[in-house]
Amino acid sequence: MSYLFTCCQIGAEKFLKHELSELAPQAHFAFSRPGFVTFKFPEDRPATDRVGSQFDVGSAKTNSFGSITSSTRPCGFAPEEGVPKSIFARASGVSLERLTGDETQRIEKIVKELEDGDYQAFHVWSRDEKPSGKSGYEVGPTEEDDRVANLVRSALPSSVRNRLLINEPVVKGDRVLDCTIVDPDVWMTGFHRATFTATCYPGGMINLVMPPEVVSRAWYKMEEALIWSGLPLEPGARVAELGSSPGGATQALLSRGCQVLGVDPAEMAPIVLANPNFRHLRGRTTELPKKEFRKIRWLASDMNVAPNYTLDAVEDIVMNKQVSIRGLILTLKLVEWDLAWNIPQYLERIRSWGFNVIKARQLQHNRQEICVAALQTPFRRKS
Ligand SMILES: C[S@@+](CC[C@H](N)C(=O)[O-])C[C@H]1O[C@@H](n2cnc3c(N)ncnc32)[C@H](O)[C@@H]1O
């Protein structure tokens, strides 16, 4: 038997299990804790199975949550790489060992594995403590992660230490020894090969440092969405954001040289209004003339409304004859967790507007919501 481990936001476990049941029907749900779920694979799992890039949907089909799977392979991902294309798995890998008992011995086992195995990096992180946002809890690296990383670093012989990245981002193709701190005295080791951007970071968490002038935590979501999605927003790109107040996400776009049209009935922060590349359309999306979007090529939405409301508003703009949108970055708020069952329909609706490349992920900085990135390629402007 082999096992796959996955980490997710607390509350997302049942949707993660559903995704895995579709991506790998041969896997069975095994040990779990809130935010940490494992799956058992039979021994005869495919050994060379691979998936294409997330932005390559040519001959691929999606599982019901929209993760891209190959139609010609028995399993939706490569078990030996440990990275299913899942919306809710923030991190994953092939399980190795459950480490308990004396901490020094746990560290010794990790050191031995790093000495003997073919690894380019060691990543350690803690499973989430609470649901994201609960009592101010922010998902992210912890002091305990640093402490364990430092213990491993100090215990490694210098010849091994010098060739390893420890809790630093790797490049695609690197093989990483993972350690999830499931409980203070239960560590689960595993490994994965970095395949797409988020898998290069410890625990799938991109370490972002918010500049002091940023006015809201939505900056994190936009930064993470841009890095994860790889959408080709170039300096000068014209972007509209629906639900832009007070302006953190807009600041992330402005800092990349984008020109931003912010749509929101609420006020924008003065520092955002002062930027010459920003214009505020004060009002609700439904109240605005569509000609305002004629020159816009990218549409972002972060409105605090139910997904169908967001999708109605976006559809109204995208399908207008005067408007040509190349790509989308949408936050879909799961105002109730059970709205996650509708994700396949949401993604299908977006696809029906002509976006042929779609991916979705519950980002580290998403609360009870997911991020959808969509691209029309090749891009055809409406005349
Ligand atoms: C989560 S906040 C947005 C945070 C913002 N993206 C930032 O970077 O600071 C949600 C916003 O959606 C706005 N909103 C809600 N319904 C809207 C609508 N129909 N049209 C435009 N904005 C709307 C709210 O006024 C609120 O400012």
The ligand as an SDF file (V2000), in Angstrom:
LIG
                    3D

 27 29  0  0  0  0  0  0  0  0999 V2000
  -13.9370   42.0110    0.1260 C   0  0  0  0  0  0  0  0  0  0  0  0
  -14.3330   43.6350   -0.2460 S   0  0  0  0  0  0  0  0  0  0  0  0
  -13.2090   43.9840   -1.5430 C   0  0  0  0  0  0  0  0  0  0  0  0
  -11.7890   44.2070   -1.1010 C   0  0  0  0  0  0  0  0  0  0  0  0
  -11.0010   44.8220   -2.2160 C   0  0  0  0  0  0  0  0  0  0  0  0
  -10.8760   43.9300   -3.3500 N   0  0  0  0  0  0  0  0  0  0  0  0
   -9.6320   45.2820   -1.7840 C   0  0  0  0  0  0  0  0  0  0  0  0
   -8.6610   44.9590   -2.4960 O   0  0  0  0  0  0  0  0  0  0  0  0
   -9.5040   45.9950   -0.7880 O   0  0  0  0  0  0  0  0  0  0  0  0
  -15.8350   43.4620   -1.1080 C   0  0  0  0  0  0  0  0  0  0  0  0
  -16.3390   44.7230   -1.7910 C   0  0  0  0  0  0  0  0  0  0  0  0
  -17.3440   44.3490   -2.7160 O   0  0  0  0  0  0  0  0  0  0  0  0
  -18.1690   45.4910   -2.8680 C   0  0  0  0  0  0  0  0  0  0  0  0
  -19.4100   45.1300   -3.5590 N   0  0  0  0  0  0  0  0  0  0  0  0
  -20.4330   44.3670   -3.1020 C   0  0  0  0  0  0  0  0  0  0  0  0
  -21.3870   44.3110   -4.0540 N   0  0  0  0  0  0  0  0  0  0  0  0
  -20.9670   45.0200   -5.1150 C   0  0  0  0  0  0  0  0  0  0  0  0
  -21.5030   45.3250   -6.3830 C   0  0  0  0  0  0  0  0  0  0  0  0
  -22.6910   44.8890   -6.7810 N   0  0  0  0  0  0  0  0  0  0  0  0
  -20.7800   46.1030   -7.2350 N   0  0  0  0  0  0  0  0  0  0  0  0
  -19.5590   46.5650   -6.8590 C   0  0  0  0  0  0  0  0  0  0  0  0
  -19.0110   46.3130   -5.6700 N   0  0  0  0  0  0  0  0  0  0  0  0
  -19.6970   45.5490   -4.7970 C   0  0  0  0  0  0  0  0  0  0  0  0
  -18.3290   45.9910   -1.4380 C   0  0  0  0  0  0  0  0  0  0  0  0
  -18.7280   47.3570   -1.4170 O   0  0  0  0  0  0  0  0  0  0  0  0
  -16.9340   45.7600   -0.8440 C   0  0  0  0  0  0  0  0  0  0  0  0
  -16.1830   46.9350   -0.8880 O   0  0  0  0  0  0  0  0  0  0  0  0
  1  2  1  0
  2  3  1  0
  2 10  1  0
  3  4  1  0
  4  5  1  0
  5  6  1  0
  5  7  1  0
  7  8  2  0
  7  9  1  0
 10 11  1  0
 11 12  1  0
 11 26  1  0
 12 13  1  0
 13 14  1  0
 13 24  1  0
 14 15  1  0
 14 23  1  0
 15 16  2  0
 16 17  1  0
 17 18  1  0
 17 23  2  0
 18 19  1  0
 18 20  2  0
 20 21  1  0
 21 22  2  0
 22 23  1  0
 24 25  1  0
 24 26  1  0
 26 27  1  0
M  CHG  2   2   1   9  -1
M  END
$$$$
